[in-house]
Amino acid sequence: MKLRCTASVGVILACLAYGLDGLLCAAARVDGEQLAIRRKDVLRSKPAAFETSFRKDAKRNLTLPEPTSYGYLDVNPEKGSAMYYMYFEAQEASPHDKDVPIILWLQGGPGCSSFFGMLYINGPYFVNDDLTLRRNLGSWNRMYGMLFIEQPIGVGFSKRGSASIPDNELDVAWDLYRALQSFYRTDPELQSRPLIITGESYAGKYVPSISHFILQVCMKLSQHVEAPVFTLGGLAVGNGFTDAETQTAVQAEVAWGMGLIDTVQRRVAEGMQQEIIELVRSREWRAARNKSDALLRYISTAGGAATLEDVRRNTGYDSRNQVDEYLNSPPLRQLLAPSGVPPASDLAWESCSGEVDAVMGHDVMKSVKGLVSDLLQYKPVLLYQGQWDAECGVGSNDAWIHTLQWHGHGGFTAAPRKFWWVNGRIAGFWKSYNTLDLLVLRNTGHMVPHDNPLVSRTMSYSGL
């Protein structure tokens, strides 16, 4: 059997064109061992009937999630490293429909778990105050399968074994690639469905890195890596941190424009920016990251902001750590115990790992902008931002996006920026040319799908 590493010039997930001439990838042997603990059949429903039944069912709170499959995925069996995952089949689609995309969601950090996104951003559930679950009516897995993998190793329930936590994007991508291979071998029927790799924040580096890694393997540029048993369809990044130098250079301007700092404070911030840029150009990576953190603290303190990720908020996202509490709760840990997850007393789940962040600290300020330029030659790319993010938001991303060197640079620059209408209202601003789409969403911050679940779900229909 052979699978084609696909390319597409479209951005509509349901209409991705499968097939890129010359990039056939021989599939690796399908392993018969099943890592999934349990599965369930998902049947297609008529949209109207589904909407009624889904909304009625959404009123029922749950104690436990209902994933289609979950468990550990081998990364390096010799060293005992593995990543934990949960997969949720599309709610309104047949699992046998080969056209239904699967969305992989990667959280940022570095060192934050995708399970945070599963329970707080765009997954099937949100956590209630009493640590039960309510269904997320804006979940992206209504029409698409959703895969959440805890990566890099050292994050969440993932197992390091004797392996080291990766400290660079190439090693992170290599580990994740092996986990993806393990996932798709557990269910060969999923292998022909396009995989859309998505994420937010520091995933602005994760997403291009793993996508580029897959593309290189497909092109046989990595001779010692087995070909993927899955199909790469495209990628999307929300409020990403991708090109440190360019994004840092506009930090003060963005903060000033949002009213967080005045002209005198802006000059101070601009002086700090210049120091950071010089450290980046001198390849003093860890010092640059530390200085960057200091700049963000200065702006946040000067502006009295609870968080720069959404300057409208009076508290940070999940300020009560409800996701952490839920994933450490006895009922949930009892559910996961048969899959090898230890009790919370032995392994407390954290939404973000300080250890992983420390190991990868020197990698933060390294750019992956060039990888995005390469990917645009072959894959559809959506870059979306929430309007009120003063850290990795509109101005920050617009700065580096317009410096991309790719075949569509001139066309994208000249392309008109149009209103994006949802239910008769302007929900955002959309700019598109060839394989690149740029969307700004109104009245949202860093975590767009959490801030407006239904509008973000509409975005996933329209142009992941």
N, C-alpha and C positions, 0 to 999 in steps of 0.2 A: 504494500500500500504506500502511496505517496500523498503528501499533503503540500499544498501550495502556500508559500508565505505571501500573503496577499498584499496588494496595494490598492488605493482608492483615491480618486480626486474629489469624491463627495464627502459630506460630513453627516449625512443622515444615517444613523446606525442601522436602521432596518433596511436601508437601501445600499449598503456597502457593496461595491463591485468586487467580486472575488476573482483574483488571478493577476499575477504579475509575471509576464513572460520572462523566462530565464532564471527564475528563482524557485525551482522545485526543490523541496526538502524531503529527503527520504525519511520516513518515520522510523523511529527506534522501536525495538521489540516491545510489545505490550506485556507488562508484568501482570500475572494473574492474581497476585496478592491484593486483596481489597483492604485499603486503609480506612475506608469509611465505616463508621459504626452503625449508622442506620440511614435509610433512604425512604422517600415517599414519592408516590406518583403524583404528578401535577397535570390536571386536565385543562384543556382550553375551554373558556367560557365565552358566551356572547358579552360584549362590552357592557351593555345596559344591565344585564342580569348580574354580571360580576360586580359592577359598581354598587348595586343595591346590597348584595350579600356581603361584599367586602366592608362597606361602611357599617352594616349591622354588626358584623363580626368584630369590627374595630372597637366597639364599645366594651368588648369583653377583655378585661385585663388578664395577663398571663403571669405565671410564676416563672416559667422557663421558656427559653427560645425554642423554636421548632425548625432547626436547620435540616436541609436535605441530607447533608453529610458533614461530618466533622472528625477531627483526629489529627495525628501527627503526620507530617510529610518528610520523608528522608531528604537530608541535604548532603551529609557526608557520613554514611553508615559506619565507616571505619573509625571515625572519631566520635560517633554517637551524637552528632548534631542533627536537629530536626526542627521544623517550624510547625506551629499549630495553625489550623485553619477552620473556618466554617464556610459552608457553601449553601446558598439559598436559591433554589430554582425559581424561575420566573413565575409570578403568581397567576398571570393570565397568558399562559403559553404552554404548549406541550413540550416536555423535555426531549421529545423525539424530533422536534422541528429543528432542522439543521441551520436555519437562517436566524435563530434567536441568539443574539450576542451574549457573551458572558463578560461582565464588568469586574475587573480586579481593582480594588480600592487600596491605596497605600497612604498611610498617615505620615506626617512629617516628623519634625523633631530637630535634629536627628534623634531617634530612639523612641518615638511614640508608636503605639500599637494601632493597627488597623481595626481592632475590636472597639476602640474608642469611636471610630467612625461608624461602626456597625450599630452602636447603641446611642449615638449622639448626633450623627450628621446625616447620612443618607441610607442607612440600613433599614431593616424591616421594623425596628422597634425604637422606642424611647423609654428611658427609665423614669418611673414615677417616684414620688416622695417616699412611698412605703416600700420601695424596692421591688415592686411588681413592674411588669412591662405593659405598655400600650402600643398598639400598632401605629406605625408611622404612615399616614395616608399619602405622604409625599415620597415614599421610598422609591429608589430607582429600580428595585427588583420587581416592580409590578409587571413590567414588560420584558425585563432582562434578568438573566441569572446574575447573582452577585457573589463574588469570591473575596473573602477577607483572610489574608495571611499575615501572621505576626512576624515581621521581619524588621531589621536584621536579626540574626541569632543573638540572644541576650535580651530580647524584647518580649514582654508578656509571658506566655506559657512556653515559649520556644526553648529548646534544649541546646546548650552549648556543647555538652560533652567535654572532650579534651580540645575542641577547636577554639581558636581565638576569635573574639569579636572582630569583624572586618573593620578596617579603618580607612577604606577608600571606596569610591563608587564602583570600580570594576569588580572588586571582591564582593561587594554587596549584591551587585547584579548577578554574578556567577552563582552565589548561594541561592538567590531567589529563582534563578533559571532552573536549578536542579529541583527545587521544591515544586515549581510549576510542572516539570516533567513527571514528578511523582504523582501530582494531583491528576493529571490527565491520563496516566496509566491506570488509575483506579477505576476510571469509567471511559472506555474507548468511544462511547457514543457521543461524548462531548468534544472530541478532538476536532471535528470539522466545523464547529461553531466559532465564529470570529471572537477573539479576545481583545477587549478594549481596556487598555491600561490607564488608570486614572488615579488622581490623588490631589492633595493640596499642600500648600506651604513648602516645607523642605522636600516634599515629594516633587517639587519643581526640579529637583535633581534626580530623585529616585526614578521617576517615570521616564524621562529621556534616556537615562543610563540603561535601564533594563530593556527598553524598546530598541535602543541602538545595539545592545548586545545581541538580542534576538535577530535583528536585521543582519548583523555581521555573520552570525552562524548560518543564516539562510543563504548568504552569498558565499558561504564556504571560505570566509576569511579567517575563521578560527578552526584550523584543521583538526584539532584534538578535542573538539566538543561535538557531541552527538547532535544531530539535527532535531529540531523541535517536533514533538508529536502533536502540536497544536498550531492554530492559525492566528497570526497577529493581524488585527484589523485596523487599529488606530490608537490614538492616545489623547488624553485631556488632562489639563492641570488647572486647578483653581487657586488664585492668589498665591502663585508660586514664587519661590526664591531660587533663581536659576543662574543669574549673572551678577555676582556680588559687586563688582566695581561699578557697573552702570547703575544698579539699583541703589547703591549707597550714595551715589552722586546727587540723587534727587531727594534724599530723605528729609533734609531741612526744608526744601521748597514745599514738599507735600505737607509737612507739619505746619508750616506757616500758612499755607493756603487753607488748611482746615481750622485755623485759629488757635492751634495749640501753643504756638510760640509767637513772640513779637519780633520786630526787626532786629533788636539788639540780641535777643536769644538766637535768632536765625544765624547771625554772624558767628556766634559761638559754635553752633551746630555745624556750620559749614567748615569751620576750622577743624573740628573733629573728623568730619567727612574726609577732608584732604589728607589727614594723617592716616586714616584707614586705607584710602586709595594708594598711598605711597607704600604702606605695609603690604598690600596685595601685590603691587608691582614689584616689590622686593622679595616676594614669595615668603614673607614671614607670616605664614598662614594662621598660626595659633594667636599670635599677637594681634593680627587683624581682626580675628573673631572676637577676642576680648574687648578690643576697642569699639567694635561694632555694638556689642552688648552695652557698653558704657554709653554710647550715643543714644541708643534706644531708651535707656534708663533716664538720661538727661531730658529727652523730649517728653517722656511720660510724666516725669516729676514736674517739669515746668508747666505742662498742660493739665496737671491734675487728673490725668486719664487713668481709669481703672485698668484699661488695656488698650494698646494701640491697635489691636486686631479689629476693634470696632469702637470708635471713639464715642459712640452714643451710649455705651453700656456703663452701668454703675458697678458692675462686678465683671470679672473675667468669665469666659466660657466655662461651664460646669464648675463653678467656683466652690460648690459643696462636694465635689468629687463623688457624685452619685454613681458614675460608671465604675469607678474603682470599688466602691462599696458593693455594688451589685455583683461584680465579677469575683469578689471575695466572699459572697454570701454562701452559707451552708447548702441551700437547695441547688444552687448552680454548681458548686464544686462537687456535690454528690452526683450530679448528672455527668460531669466530665471525668470523674474518677476512673471509670472503666477504660477510658482512652489513655490513661497514664498520667493525667494531671494530678500532681500531689496536692494534699490539703493546704488550705491557706496558711496554716501554722508553719508549714515548711517552705511555701512559695507564695508570698503575697503578691497579687497582681497589681501592677502600676501602669497607669495610662502612658507614662513616659519614663524611660529608664535613664537615670542620671549616669550610670556606668557607660552605657552605649554612647550617650551624648559626649562624655569625656573622651572616650576612645576616638570618636569621629570629629572631635572639635577642630582639628587642623584641616579637615576636609571642607568645612562649611563655606569658606570664602573662595573656593575654587570653582571656576565657571564651567557649565556644561552647555553653554549657548551654541557652541559649534556642533554638538550632537543634534540639537533641534534643527539646525540648518540641513544636516544630512537627512534627517528623518522626513523633512518636508518634500524631499525628492520622491518619496515613495508612499508615505502614509498621511492620512488626514489628521490634522492637529487642531484641537480646540483649546484656547486659552481664555479662561473666564475669571472675572474679578468682581468681588463685592465692592460697592461704591464707598463704604465708610471704613475701609481698612487703611490705616495710616502706616502700616509696617510693610506689607507686601501687596499693596492694592493697585489701583488703577495707574497712578503716575509712576510708581515703581516698575510695573511691568511694561507699561507703554514705552518707557525709556529704552529697555533692552530689545523689545520686540522690533522696534523700528531700526535697529542696527543689525538685524539678522542679514547675513549674506546668503541669499538663495535665489533661485531662478524667478521667483515671483515678487522680488523686492519692489520693483517699480510699480507693478500692477497693484500690489497690496497698499502701497503708499497712496496711490491715486484713487483707490476704491472708496466709494462714499460710505459714510457711517450712517446707518439707518436706525429708525426706531424699531424696537422689538415689542410687538403688541401681544398681550395676554388678556383675554376676557375684556377686550375693549379699552384696556389701559396700557400706558407705556410702562413696560416692565424692565426695559433695558435698552442698550444700544449695541447694534450688531454690525461688524465689519468683516467682509469675507472676500477672499481672492484665492482661487486655485485650491491648494490643500490646507490653507490657513484660515481659521475663523477666530475672531476676537469678540468676546461678549462682555459687556459691563452690565451688571445687574443692579438696579436701583434698590435703595432701602435694605441693603444687606451689608454684612461685614466680611470678615475673614472666612467664616464658616458658612458659606452661602446656603447650602442645603438645609442647615439647621435654622437659619434665620428666616427662610421662606421655603418650606418644604415643597409646596405645590408648584410654585413657580420654577424651582430647580428641577422638579420632575418633568415639567413641560420642556425645560431646556434639554433634558436627557432625551426626550422624544424628538426634539427638533434638530439637535446638532451636536451630540457628543462627538 
